[in-house]
Amino acid sequence: MRDAGLAQLDPSPDPIIERYKLDVDRTLIRENLRKSHEERLLTLQRMQAFAAELHAAGKTIRQPR
């Protein structure tokens, strides 16, 4: 049985969603989806380690001498 609400959906693109899509790099999404789950987790761990390193460097620079 079909949902009556689905038949009334407007198929035209939402202008707000279309605007946001302009700022999305789909090549990065495709590249990430080619990776295995383990590879994605390793990438995430490397990014988190890099963020922690940047945070520590920023803290060091802001310390009074």
C-alpha positions as CSV (number, residue, x, y, z in Angstrom):
1,M,0.0,0.0,0.0
2,R,1.4,3.4,-1.0
3,D,1.6,6.3,1.4
4,A,-0.7,9.0,0.1
5,G,1.8,11.7,1.5
6,L,4.6,10.4,-0.8
7,A,2.5,10.9,-3.9
8,Q,2.2,14.6,-3.1
9,L,5.9,15.3,-2.6
10,D,7.3,18.1,-4.8
11,P,10.1,16.6,-7.0
12,S,11.7,20.0,-7.6
13,P,15.0,20.6,-5.8
14,D,15.0,22.6,-2.6
15,P,17.0,25.8,-3.2
16,I,18.5,25.8,0.3
17,I,19.8,22.2,-0.1
18,E,21.1,23.1,-3.6
19,R,23.0,26.0,-2.2
20,Y,24.6,23.9,0.5
21,K,25.6,21.3,-2.0
22,L,27.8,23.9,-3.8
23,D,30.1,23.8,-0.8
24,V,30.4,20.0,-0.5
25,D,33.5,18.4,-2.0
26,R,32.0,15.2,-3.3
27,T,35.5,13.8,-4.3
28,L,36.4,13.7,-0.6
29,I,33.2,11.8,0.2
30,R,33.8,9.3,-2.6
31,E,37.4,8.8,-1.6
32,N,36.4,8.2,2.0
33,L,33.7,5.7,1.0
34,R,36.3,3.7,-1.0
35,K,38.1,3.0,2.3
36,S,37.4,0.1,4.6
37,H,35.9,0.8,8.0
38,E,39.3,0.2,9.6
39,E,41.0,2.6,7.2
40,R,38.4,5.3,8.1
41,L,39.0,4.8,11.8
42,L,42.7,5.1,11.3
43,T,42.2,8.3,9.3
44,L,40.0,9.6,12.1
45,Q,42.7,8.7,14.7
46,R,45.4,10.5,12.7
47,M,43.2,13.6,12.4
48,Q,42.4,13.6,16.1
49,A,46.1,13.3,16.9
50,F,46.9,16.2,14.6
51,A,44.2,18.3,16.2
52,A,45.6,17.5,19.6
53,E,49.1,18.5,18.4
54,L,47.7,21.8,17.0
55,H,45.9,22.5,20.3
56,A,49.1,21.8,22.3
57,A,51.1,24.1,20.0
58,G,48.5,26.9,20.4
59,K,48.6,26.5,24.1
60,T,52.4,26.8,24.1
61,I,52.4,29.9,22.0
62,R,49.8,31.6,24.2
63,Q,51.7,31.0,27.4
64,P,53.3,34.1,28.9
65,R,57.0,34.1,28.8
